[in-house]
C-alpha cells in the first residue's frame, strides 16, 4: 500500500570540490574519490593511456565525449 502523504525535504548544498592546483603535463583529474572526496589523479604519460570500457548503454561513449581540457579524443575505437 502506498503512503497517503510524502514529505519533500530540502537537501544540503554539495560541499565545494577540493582545490587541485596546477598539474604536471599529462596528469588529469578523473573525479572525486575516497571518503573525503579528494581528487583522483591519472598520469597519462606514466600509465600510457586510459581504457574506458563497459557494456552497451553503460556511458563509456558519453564519458569519452566529455574529455577534460587538454585531452585529445581517442585515436581509435574498437568494437567486438
PDB file of N, CA, C and O in Angstrom:
ATOM      1  N   UNK A   1       0.836  -1.171   0.000  1.00  0.00           N
ATOM      2  CA  UNK A   1       0.000   0.000   0.000  1.00  0.00           C
ATOM      3  C   UNK A   1       0.890   1.246   0.000  1.00  0.00           C
ATOM      4  O   UNK A   1       1.893   1.289   0.712  1.00  0.00           O
ATOM      5  N   UNK A   2       0.536   2.234  -0.775  1.00  0.00           N
ATOM      6  CA  UNK A   2       1.300   3.468  -0.864  1.00  0.00           C
ATOM      7  C   UNK A   2       0.942   4.404   0.289  1.00  0.00           C
ATOM      8  O   UNK A   2      -0.189   4.397   0.775  1.00  0.00           O
ATOM      9  N   UNK A   3       1.918   5.209   0.724  1.00  0.00           N
ATOM     10  CA  UNK A   3       1.609   6.170   1.786  1.00  0.00           C
ATOM     11  C   UNK A   3       0.649   7.236   1.281  1.00  0.00           C
ATOM     12  O   UNK A   3       0.622   7.546   0.090  1.00  0.00           O
ATOM     13  N   UNK A   4      -0.137   7.794   2.191  1.00  0.00           N
ATOM     14  CA  UNK A   4      -1.078   8.835   1.817  1.00  0.00           C
ATOM     15  C   UNK A   4      -0.413  10.171   1.584  1.00  0.00           C
ATOM     16  O   UNK A   4      -0.950  11.022   0.876  1.00  0.00           O
ATOM     17  N   UNK A   5       0.763  10.363   2.181  1.00  0.00           N
ATOM     18  CA  UNK A   5       1.456  11.649   2.070  1.00  0.00           C
ATOM     19  C   UNK A   5       2.960  11.397   1.997  1.00  0.00           C
ATOM     20  O   UNK A   5       3.494  10.550   2.712  1.00  0.00           O
ATOM     21  N   UNK A   6       3.628  12.138   1.131  1.00  0.00           N
ATOM     22  CA  UNK A   6       5.085  12.060   1.014  1.00  0.00           C
ATOM     23  C   UNK A   6       5.643  13.439   1.291  1.00  0.00           C
ATOM     24  O   UNK A   6       5.236  14.421   0.670  1.00  0.00           O
ATOM     25  N   UNK A   7       6.572  13.511   2.221  1.00  0.00           N
ATOM     26  CA  UNK A   7       7.178  14.789   2.578  1.00  0.00           C
ATOM     27  C   UNK A   7       8.439  15.017   1.752  1.00  0.00           C
ATOM     28  O   UNK A   7       9.278  14.125   1.626  1.00  0.00           O
ATOM     29  N   UNK A   8       8.565  16.206   1.198  1.00  0.00           N
ATOM     30  CA  UNK A   8       9.748  16.591   0.427  1.00  0.00           C
ATOM     31  C   UNK A   8      10.584  17.515   1.298  1.00  0.00           C
ATOM     32  O   UNK A   8      10.084  18.512   1.817  1.00  0.00           O
ATOM     33  N   UNK A   9      11.862  17.179   1.455  1.00  0.00           N
ATOM     34  CA  UNK A   9      12.738  17.990   2.296  1.00  0.00           C
ATOM     35  C   UNK A   9      13.831  18.621   1.438  1.00  0.00           C
ATOM     36  O   UNK A   9      14.188  18.087   0.388  1.00  0.00           O
ATOM     37  N   UNK A  10      14.351  19.740   1.882  1.00  0.00           N
ATOM     38  CA  UNK A  10      15.469  20.402   1.211  1.00  0.00           C
ATOM     39  C   UNK A  10      16.763  19.674   1.561  1.00  0.00           C
ATOM     40  O   UNK A  10      16.996  19.325   2.719  1.00  0.00           O
ATOM     41  N   UNK A  11      17.595  19.452   0.561  1.00  0.00           N
ATOM     42  CA  UNK A  11      18.891  18.827   0.793  1.00  0.00           C
ATOM     43  C   UNK A  11      19.950  19.904   0.995  1.00  0.00           C
ATOM     44  O   UNK A  11      19.849  21.012   0.468  1.00  0.00           O
ATOM     45  N   UNK A  12      20.958  19.550   1.766  1.00  0.00           N
ATOM     46  CA  UNK A  12      22.082  20.475   1.964  1.00  0.00           C
ATOM     47  C   UNK A  12      22.823  20.647   0.643  1.00  0.00           C
ATOM     48  O   UNK A  12      22.860  19.715  -0.160  1.00  0.00           O
ATOM     49  N   UNK A  13      23.413  21.818   0.396  1.00  0.00           N
ATOM     50  CA  UNK A  13      24.164  22.002  -0.849  1.00  0.00           C
ATOM     51  C   UNK A  13      25.395  21.096  -0.874  1.00  0.00           C
ATOM     52  O   UNK A  13      25.911  20.700   0.171  1.00  0.00           O
ATOM     53  N   UNK A  14      25.851  20.777  -2.078  1.00  0.00           N
ATOM     54  CA  UNK A  14      27.065  19.969  -2.218  1.00  0.00           C
ATOM     55  C   UNK A  14      28.249  20.721  -1.628  1.00  0.00           C
ATOM     56  O   UNK A  14      28.340  21.941  -1.765  1.00  0.00           O
ATOM     57  N   UNK A  15      29.158  20.000  -0.973  1.00  0.00           N
ATOM     58  CA  UNK A  15      30.355  20.675  -0.457  1.00  0.00           C
ATOM     59  C   UNK A  15      31.233  21.120  -1.616  1.00  0.00           C
ATOM     60  O   UNK A  15      31.175  20.526  -2.692  1.00  0.00           O
ATOM     61  N   UNK A  16      32.044  22.153  -1.420  1.00  0.00           N
ATOM     62  CA  UNK A  16      32.918  22.602  -2.510  1.00  0.00           C
ATOM     63  C   UNK A  16      33.956  21.527  -2.838  1.00  0.00           C
ATOM     64  O   UNK A  16      34.409  20.788  -1.964  1.00  0.00           O
ATOM     65  N   UNK A  17      34.314  21.460  -4.099  1.00  0.00           N
ATOM     66  CA  UNK A  17      35.336  20.499  -4.524  1.00  0.00           C
ATOM     67  C   UNK A  17      36.696  20.932  -3.989  1.00  0.00           C
ATOM     68  O   UNK A  17      36.995  22.126  -3.946  1.00  0.00           O
ATOM     69  N   UNK A  18      37.522  19.968  -3.580  1.00  0.00           N
ATOM     70  CA  UNK A  18      38.860  20.328  -3.102  1.00  0.00           C
ATOM     71  C   UNK A  18      39.681  20.968  -4.216  1.00  0.00           C
ATOM     72  O   UNK A  18      39.543  20.604  -5.383  1.00  0.00           O
ATOM     73  N   UNK A  19      40.525  21.911  -3.856  1.00  0.00           N
ATOM     74  CA  UNK A  19      41.391  22.567  -4.837  1.00  0.00           C
ATOM     75  C   UNK A  19      42.464  21.594  -5.302  1.00  0.00           C
ATOM     76  O   UNK A  19      43.027  20.848  -4.501  1.00  0.00           O
ATOM     77  N   UNK A  20      42.741  21.608  -6.593  1.00  0.00           N
ATOM     78  CA  UNK A  20      43.745  20.710  -7.154  1.00  0.00           C
ATOM     79  C   UNK A  20      45.039  21.455  -7.433  1.00  0.00           C
ATOM     80  O   UNK A  20      46.123  20.900  -7.253  1.00  0.00           O
ATOM     81  N   UNK A  21      44.943  22.689  -7.864  1.00  0.00           N
ATOM     82  CA  UNK A  21      46.148  23.441  -8.205  1.00  0.00           C
ATOM     83  C   UNK A  21      46.656  23.065  -9.586  1.00  0.00           C
ATOM     84  O   UNK A  21      45.979  22.359 -10.334  1.00  0.00           O
ATOM     85  N   UNK A  22      47.835  23.531  -9.919  1.00  0.00           N
ATOM     86  CA  UNK A  22      48.436  23.250 -11.228  1.00  0.00           C
ATOM     87  C   UNK A  22      48.897  21.799 -11.270  1.00  0.00           C
ATOM     88  O   UNK A  22      49.478  21.290 -10.311  1.00  0.00           O
ATOM     89  N   UNK A  23      48.634  21.147 -12.384  1.00  0.00           N
ATOM     90  CA  UNK A  23      49.026  19.754 -12.559  1.00  0.00           C
ATOM     91  C   UNK A  23      50.129  19.654 -13.601  1.00  0.00           C
ATOM     92  O   UNK A  23      50.163  20.441 -14.547  1.00  0.00           O
ATOM     93  N   UNK A  24      51.029  18.695 -13.437  1.00  0.00           N
ATOM     94  CA  UNK A  24      52.054  18.491 -14.464  1.00  0.00           C
ATOM     95  C   UNK A  24      51.415  18.085 -15.790  1.00  0.00           C
ATOM     96  O   UNK A  24      50.282  17.605 -15.814  1.00  0.00           O
ATOM     97  N   UNK A  25      52.129  18.275 -16.876  1.00  0.00           N
ATOM     98  CA  UNK A  25      51.644  17.885 -18.195  1.00  0.00           C
ATOM     99  C   UNK A  25      51.320  16.397 -18.206  1.00  0.00           C
ATOM    100  O   UNK A  25      52.114  15.575 -17.748  1.00  0.00           O
ATOM    101  N   UNK A  26      50.152  16.063 -18.730  1.00  0.00           N
ATOM    102  CA  UNK A  26      49.763  14.665 -18.833  1.00  0.00           C
ATOM    103  C   UNK A  26      49.015  14.132 -17.634  1.00  0.00           C
ATOM    104  O   UNK A  26      48.554  12.991 -17.666  1.00  0.00           O
ATOM    105  N   UNK A  27      48.877  14.911 -16.577  1.00  0.00           N
ATOM    106  CA  UNK A  27      48.137  14.486 -15.392  1.00  0.00           C
ATOM    107  C   UNK A  27      46.756  15.129 -15.434  1.00  0.00           C
ATOM    108  O   UNK A  27      46.635  16.340 -15.621  1.00  0.00           O
ATOM    109  N   UNK A  28      45.718  14.316 -15.259  1.00  0.00           N
ATOM    110  CA  UNK A  28      44.346  14.805 -15.303  1.00  0.00           C
ATOM    111  C   UNK A  28      43.596  14.343 -14.064  1.00  0.00           C
ATOM    112  O   UNK A  28      43.964  13.353 -13.432  1.00  0.00           O
ATOM    113  N   UNK A  29      42.550  15.064 -13.729  1.00  0.00           N
ATOM    114  CA  UNK A  29      41.685  14.701 -12.608  1.00  0.00           C
ATOM    115  C   UNK A  29      40.553  13.841 -13.157  1.00  0.00           C
ATOM    116  O   UNK A  29      39.834  14.259 -14.064  1.00  0.00           O
ATOM    117  N   UNK A  30      40.397  12.632 -12.601  1.00  0.00           N
ATOM    118  CA  UNK A  30      39.309  11.762 -13.032  1.00  0.00           C
ATOM    119  C   UNK A  30      38.018  12.074 -12.296  1.00  0.00           C
ATOM    120  O   UNK A  30      36.929  11.857 -12.827  1.00  0.00           O
ATOM    121  N   UNK A  31      38.136  12.582 -11.077  1.00  0.00           N
ATOM    122  CA  UNK A  31      36.950  12.896 -10.286  1.00  0.00           C
ATOM    123  C   UNK A  31      37.243  12.724  -8.816  1.00  0.00           C
ATOM    124  O   UNK A  31      38.379  12.449  -8.431  1.00  0.00           O
ATOM    125  N   UNK A  32      36.215  12.887  -7.986  1.00  0.00           N
ATOM    126  CA  UNK A  32      36.416  12.731  -6.552  1.00  0.00           C
ATOM    127  C   UNK A  32      36.499  11.254  -6.166  1.00  0.00           C
ATOM    128  O   UNK A  32      35.923  10.393  -6.831  1.00  0.00           O
ATOM    129  N   UNK A  33      37.220  10.978  -5.089  1.00  0.00           N
ATOM    130  CA  UNK A  33      37.340   9.594  -4.631  1.00  0.00           C
ATOM    131  C   UNK A  33      37.605   9.519  -3.145  1.00  0.00           C
ATOM    132  O   UNK A  33      37.923  10.525  -2.510  1.00  0.00           O
ATOM    133  N   UNK A  34      37.477   8.353  -2.604  1.00  0.00           N
ATOM    134  CA  UNK A  34      37.723   8.140  -1.184  1.00  0.00           C
ATOM    135  C   UNK A  34      36.629   8.744  -0.326  1.00  0.00           C
ATOM    136  O   UNK A  34      35.694   9.363  -0.835  1.00  0.00           O
ATOM    137  N   UNK A  35      36.753   8.561   0.974  1.00  0.00           N
ATOM    138  CA  UNK A  35      35.752   9.075   1.908  1.00  0.00           C
ATOM    139  C   UNK A  35      35.738  10.591   1.977  1.00  0.00           C
ATOM    140  O   UNK A  35      34.706  11.193   2.275  1.00  0.00           O
ATOM    141  N   UNK A  36      36.883  11.215   1.703  1.00  0.00           N
ATOM    142  CA  UNK A  36      36.966  12.671   1.814  1.00  0.00           C
ATOM    143  C   UNK A  36      36.720  13.389   0.487  1.00  0.00           C
ATOM    144  O   UNK A  36      36.702  14.620   0.446  1.00  0.00           O
ATOM    145  N   UNK A  37      36.531  12.638  -0.594  1.00  0.00           N
ATOM    146  CA  UNK A  37      36.274  13.262  -1.891  1.00  0.00           C
ATOM    147  C   UNK A  37      37.501  13.892  -2.514  1.00  0.00           C
ATOM    148  O   UNK A  37      37.383  14.746  -3.393  1.00  0.00           O
ATOM    149  N   UNK A  38      38.692  13.476  -2.063  1.00  0.00           N
ATOM    150  CA  UNK A  38      39.930  14.030  -2.618  1.00  0.00           C
ATOM    151  C   UNK A  38      40.030  13.689  -4.102  1.00  0.00           C
ATOM    152  O   UNK A  38      39.555  12.633  -4.520  1.00  0.00           O
ATOM    153  N   UNK A  39      40.637  14.556  -4.901  1.00  0.00           N
ATOM    154  CA  UNK A  39      40.731  14.303  -6.339  1.00  0.00           C
ATOM    155  C   UNK A  39      41.516  13.027  -6.649  1.00  0.00           C
ATOM    156  O   UNK A  39      42.552  12.763  -6.039  1.00  0.00           O
ATOM    157  N   UNK A  40      41.019  12.249  -7.589  1.00  0.00           N
ATOM    158  CA  UNK A  40      41.732  11.075  -8.095  1.00  0.00           C
ATOM    159  C   UNK A  40      42.446  11.520  -9.360  1.00  0.00           C
ATOM    160  O   UNK A  40      41.811  11.957 -10.320  1.00  0.00           O
ATOM    161  N   UNK A  41      43.761  11.408  -9.359  1.00  0.00           N
ATOM    162  CA  UNK A  41      44.576  11.870 -10.478  1.00  0.00           C
ATOM    163  C   UNK A  41      45.054  10.692 -11.313  1.00  0.00           C
ATOM    164  O   UNK A  41      45.236   9.591 -10.794  1.00  0.00           O
ATOM    165  N   UNK A  42      45.255  10.922 -12.603  1.00  0.00           N
ATOM    166  CA  UNK A  42      45.803   9.917 -13.501  1.00  0.00           C
ATOM    167  C   UNK A  42      46.930  10.549 -14.299  1.00  0.00           C
ATOM    168  O   UNK A  42      46.745  11.584 -14.939  1.00  0.00           O
ATOM    169  N   UNK A  43      48.090   9.926 -14.258  1.00  0.00           N
ATOM    170  CA  UNK A  43      49.242  10.377 -15.032  1.00  0.00           C
ATOM    171  C   UNK A  43      49.244   9.603 -16.345  1.00  0.00           C
ATOM    172  O   UNK A  43      49.654   8.443 -16.389  1.00  0.00           O
ATOM    173  N   UNK A  44      48.783  10.253 -17.416  1.00  0.00           N
ATOM    174  CA  UNK A  44      48.675   9.588 -18.711  1.00  0.00           C
ATOM    175  C   UNK A  44      50.041   9.277 -19.317  1.00  0.00           C
ATOM    176  O   UNK A  44      50.169   8.327 -20.090  1.00  0.00           O
ATOM    177  N   UNK A  45      51.056  10.059 -18.979  1.00  0.00           N
ATOM    178  CA  UNK A  45      52.403   9.804 -19.508  1.00  0.00           C
ATOM    179  C   UNK A  45      52.949   8.525 -18.878  1.00  0.00           C
ATOM    180  O   UNK A  45      53.462   7.654 -19.581  1.00  0.00           O
ATOM    181  N   UNK A  46      52.839   8.413 -17.567  1.00  0.00           N
ATOM    182  CA  UNK A  46      53.363   7.256 -16.849  1.00  0.00           C
ATOM    183  C   UNK A  46      52.553   5.987 -17.148  1.00  0.00           C
ATOM    184  O   UNK A  46      53.120   4.905 -17.305  1.00  0.00           O
ATOM    185  N   UNK A  47      51.235   6.127 -17.225  1.00  0.00           N
ATOM    186  CA  UNK A  47      50.382   4.952 -17.429  1.00  0.00           C
ATOM    187  C   UNK A  47      50.294   4.526 -18.888  1.00  0.00           C
ATOM    188  O   UNK A  47      49.986   3.370 -19.177  1.00  0.00           O
ATOM    189  N   UNK A  48      50.560   5.442 -19.806  1.00  0.00           N
ATOM    190  CA  UNK A  48      50.486   5.114 -21.219  1.00  0.00           C
ATOM    191  C   UNK A  48      49.102   5.306 -21.825  1.00  0.00           C
ATOM    192  O   UNK A  48      48.916   5.066 -23.018  1.00  0.00           O
ATOM    193  N   UNK A  49      48.134   5.731 -21.031  1.00  0.00           N
ATOM    194  CA  UNK A  49      46.805   5.979 -21.568  1.00  0.00           C
ATOM    195  C   UNK A  49      45.720   5.588 -20.589  1.00  0.00           C
ATOM    196  O   UNK A  49      45.975   5.344 -19.410  1.00  0.00           O
ATOM    197  N   UNK A  50      44.510   5.535 -21.101  1.00  0.00           N
ATOM    198  CA  UNK A  50      43.345   5.239 -20.278  1.00  0.00           C
ATOM    199  C   UNK A  50      42.377   4.407 -21.105  1.00  0.00           C
ATOM    200  O   UNK A  50      42.065   4.750 -22.246  1.00  0.00           O
ATOM    201  N   UNK A  51      41.905   3.315 -20.523  1.00  0.00           N
ATOM    202  CA  UNK A  51      40.911   2.478 -21.174  1.00  0.00           C
ATOM    203  C   UNK A  51      39.555   2.774 -20.551  1.00  0.00           C
ATOM    204  O   UNK A  51      39.384   2.669 -19.336  1.00  0.00           O
ATOM    205  N   UNK A  52      38.592   3.146 -21.391  1.00  0.00           N
ATOM    206  CA  UNK A  52      37.214   3.350 -20.945  1.00  0.00           C
ATOM    207  C   UNK A  52      36.396   2.254 -21.611  1.00  0.00           C
ATOM    208  O   UNK A  52      36.281   2.212 -22.836  1.00  0.00           O
ATOM    209  N   UNK A  53      35.829   1.372 -20.801  1.00  0.00           N
ATOM    210  CA  UNK A  53      35.107   0.230 -21.345  1.00  0.00           C
ATOM    211  C   UNK A  53      33.827  -0.014 -20.559  1.00  0.00           C
ATOM    212  O   UNK A  53      33.678   0.448 -19.427  1.00  0.00           O
ATOM    213  N   UNK A  54      32.925  -0.732 -21.163  1.00  0.00           N
ATOM    214  CA  UNK A  54      31.693  -1.093 -20.493  1.00  0.00           C
ATOM    215  C   UNK A  54      30.707  -1.665 -21.480  1.00  0.00           C
ATOM    216  O   UNK A  54      30.903  -1.561 -22.691  1.00  0.00           O
ATOM    217  N   UNK A  55      29.641  -2.271 -20.973  1.00  0.00           N
ATOM    218  CA  UNK A  55      28.633  -2.817 -21.871  1.00  0.00           C
ATOM    219  C   UNK A  55      27.882  -1.702 -22.591  1.00  0.00           C
ATOM    220  O   UNK A  55      27.990  -0.532 -22.222  1.00  0.00           O
ATOM    221  N   UNK A  56      27.141  -2.060 -23.593  1.00  0.00           N
ATOM    222  CA  UNK A  56      26.342  -1.072 -24.327  1.00  0.00           C
ATOM    223  C   UNK A  56      25.446  -0.299 -23.360  1.00  0.00           C
ATOM    224  O   UNK A  56      24.896  -0.866 -22.416  1.00  0.00           O
ATOM    225  N   UNK A  57      25.313   0.982 -23.608  1.00  0.00           N
ATOM    226  CA  UNK A  57      24.455   1.887 -22.824  1.00  0.00           C
ATOM    227  C   UNK A  57      24.955   2.079 -21.396  1.00  0.00           C
ATOM    228  O   UNK A  57      24.177   2.473 -20.527  1.00  0.00           O
ATOM    229  N   UNK A  58      26.241   1.810 -21.129  1.00  0.00           N
ATOM    230  CA  UNK A  58      26.792   1.993 -19.782  1.00  0.00           C
ATOM    231  C   UNK A  58      27.384   3.382 -19.575  1.00  0.00           C
ATOM    232  O   UNK A  58      27.713   3.743 -18.444  1.00  0.00           O
ATOM    233  N   UNK A  59      27.528   4.171 -20.641  1.00  0.00           N
ATOM    234  CA  UNK A  59      28.043   5.523 -20.505  1.00  0.00           C
ATOM    235  C   UNK A  59      29.483   5.713 -20.943  1.00  0.00           C
ATOM    236  O   UNK A  59      30.018   6.814 -20.806  1.00  0.00           O
ATOM    237  N   UNK A  60      30.134   4.676 -21.468  1.00  0.00           N
ATOM    238  CA  UNK A  60      31.532   4.820 -21.892  1.00  0.00           C
ATOM    239  C   UNK A  60      31.664   5.842 -23.023  1.00  0.00           C
ATOM    240  O   UNK A  60      32.584   6.660 -23.011  1.00  0.00           O
ATOM    241  N   UNK A  61      30.759   5.802 -23.994  1.00  0.00           N
ATOM    242  CA  UNK A  61      30.822   6.755 -25.107  1.00  0.00           C
ATOM    243  C   UNK A  61      30.550   8.171 -24.614  1.00  0.00           C
ATOM    244  O   UNK A  61      31.178   9.119 -25.084  1.00  0.00           O
ATOM    245  N   UNK A  62      29.626   8.323 -23.676  1.00  0.00           N
ATOM    246  CA  UNK A  62      29.342   9.649 -23.121  1.00  0.00           C
ATOM    247  C   UNK A  62      30.559  10.174 -22.363  1.00  0.00           C
ATOM    248  O   UNK A  62      30.861  11.365 -22.438  1.00  0.00           O
ATOM    249  N   UNK A  63      31.255   9.314 -21.640  1.00  0.00           N
ATOM    250  CA  UNK A  63      32.461   9.729 -20.919  1.00  0.00           C
ATOM    251  C   UNK A  63      33.516  10.203 -21.908  1.00  0.00           C
ATOM    252  O   UNK A  63      34.175  11.217 -21.676  1.00  0.00           O
ATOM    253  N   UNK A  64      33.677   9.483 -22.998  1.00  0.00           N
ATOM    254  CA  UNK A  64      34.696   9.852 -23.992  1.00  0.00           C
ATOM    255  C   UNK A  64      34.330  11.133 -24.724  1.00  0.00           C
ATOM    256  O   UNK A  64      35.213  11.821 -25.236  1.00  0.00           O
ATOM    257  N   UNK A  65      33.054  11.464 -24.783  1.00  0.00           N
ATOM    258  CA  UNK A  65      32.622  12.682 -25.463  1.00  0.00           C
ATOM    259  C   UNK A  65      32.892  13.918 -24.612  1.00  0.00           C
ATOM    260  O   UNK A  65      32.804  15.041 -25.107  1.00  0.00           O
ATOM    261  N   UNK A  66      33.216  13.724 -23.354  1.00  0.00           N
ATOM    262  CA  UNK A  66      33.459  14.847 -22.442  1.00  0.00           C
ATOM    263  C   UNK A  66      34.883  14.824 -21.916  1.00  0.00           C
ATOM    264  O   UNK A  66      35.105  14.738 -20.708  1.00  0.00           O
ATOM    265  N   UNK A  67      35.839  14.901 -22.816  1.00  0.00           N
ATOM    266  CA  UNK A  67      37.243  14.890 -22.410  1.00  0.00           C
ATOM    267  C   UNK A  67      37.554  16.133 -21.602  1.00  0.00           C
ATOM    268  O   UNK A  67      37.057  17.213 -21.921  1.00  0.00           O
ATOM    269  N   UNK A  68      38.364  16.007 -20.565  1.00  0.00           N
ATOM    270  CA  UNK A  68      38.793  17.197 -19.822  1.00  0.00           C
ATOM    271  C   UNK A  68      39.625  18.115 -20.711  1.00  0.00           C
ATOM    272  O   UNK A  68      40.151  17.673 -21.733  1.00  0.00           O
ATOM    273  N   UNK A  69      39.749  19.389 -20.334  1.00  0.00           N
ATOM    274  CA  UNK A  69      40.566  20.307 -21.129  1.00  0.00           C
ATOM    275  C   UNK A  69      41.987  19.783 -21.285  1.00  0.00           C
ATOM    276  O   UNK A  69      42.581  19.281 -20.330  1.00  0.00           O
ATOM    277  N   UNK A  70      42.524  19.903 -22.484  1.00  0.00           N
ATOM    278  CA  UNK A  70      43.897  19.465 -22.739  1.00  0.00           C
ATOM    279  C   UNK A  70      43.984  18.036 -23.246  1.00  0.00           C
ATOM    280  O   UNK A  70      45.055  17.611 -23.681  1.00  0.00           O
ATOM    281  N   UNK A  71      42.898  17.282 -23.206  1.00  0.00           N
ATOM    282  CA  UNK A  71      42.910  15.911 -23.728  1.00  0.00           C
ATOM    283  C   UNK A  71      42.545  15.938 -25.191  1.00  0.00           C
ATOM    284  O   UNK A  71      41.855  16.845 -25.656  1.00  0.00           O
ATOM    285  N   UNK A  72      43.007  14.947 -25.908  1.00  0.00           N
ATOM    286  CA  UNK A  72      42.597  14.753 -27.294  1.00  0.00           C
ATOM    287  C   UNK A  72      41.589  13.618 -27.336  1.00  0.00           C
ATOM    288  O   UNK A  72      41.626  12.736 -26.478  1.00  0.00           O
ATOM    289  N   UNK A  73      40.691  13.616 -28.315  1.00  0.00           N
ATOM    290  CA  UNK A  73      39.786  12.482 -28.439  1.00  0.00           C
ATOM    291  C   UNK A  73      40.572  11.205 -28.707  1.00  0.00           C
ATOM    292  O   UNK A  73      41.715  11.276 -29.159  1.00  0.00           O
ATOM    293  N   UNK A  74      39.991  10.048 -28.441  1.00  0.00           N
ATOM    294  CA  UNK A  74      40.719   8.800 -28.673  1.00  0.00           C
ATOM    295  C   UNK A  74      41.104   8.650 -30.134  1.00  0.00           C
ATOM    296  O   UNK A  74      40.353   9.033 -31.032  1.00  0.00           O
ATOM    297  N   UNK A  75      42.274   8.093 -30.357  1.00  0.00           N
ATOM    298  CA  UNK A  75      42.761   7.919 -31.722  1.00  0.00           C
ATOM    299  C   UNK A  75      41.983   6.834 -32.456  1.00  0.00           C
ATOM    300  O   UNK A  75      41.769   6.924 -33.665  1.00  0.00           O
ATOM    301  N   UNK A  76      41.556   5.798 -31.714  1.00  0.00           N
ATOM    302  CA  UNK A  76      40.852   4.692 -32.359  1.00  0.00           C
ATOM    303  C   UNK A  76      39.774   4.174 -31.433  1.00  0.00           C
ATOM    304  O   UNK A  76      39.850   4.310 -30.211  1.00  0.00           O
ATOM    305  N   UNK A  77      38.770   3.578 -32.047  1.00  0.00           N
ATOM    306  CA  UNK A  77      37.718   2.886 -31.279  1.00  0.00           C
ATOM    307  C   UNK A  77      37.626   1.467 -31.791  1.00  0.00           C
ATOM    308  O   UNK A  77      37.610   1.227 -32.999  1.00  0.00           O
ATOM    309  N   UNK A  78      37.567   0.549 -30.883  1.00  0.00           N
ATOM    310  CA  UNK A  78      37.409  -0.857 -31.249  1.00  0.00           C
ATOM    311  C   UNK A  78      36.091  -1.362 -30.715  1.00  0.00           C
ATOM    312  O   UNK A  78      35.644  -0.958 -29.641  1.00  0.00           O
ATOM    313  N   UNK A  79      35.471  -2.249 -31.473  1.00  0.00           N
ATOM    314  CA  UNK A  79      34.250  -2.912 -31.025  1.00  0.00           C
ATOM    315  C   UNK A  79      34.389  -4.399 -31.302  1.00  0.00           C
ATOM    316  O   UNK A  79      34.921  -4.815 -32.331  1.00  0.00           O
ATOM    317  N   UNK A  80      33.905  -5.173 -30.374  1.00  0.00           N
ATOM    318  CA  UNK A  80      33.885  -6.623 -30.566  1.00  0.00           C
ATOM    319  C   UNK A  80      32.478  -7.094 -30.599  1.00  0.00           C
ATOM    320  O   UNK A  80      32.231  -8.290 -30.753  1.00  0.00           O
TER     321      UNK A  80
END
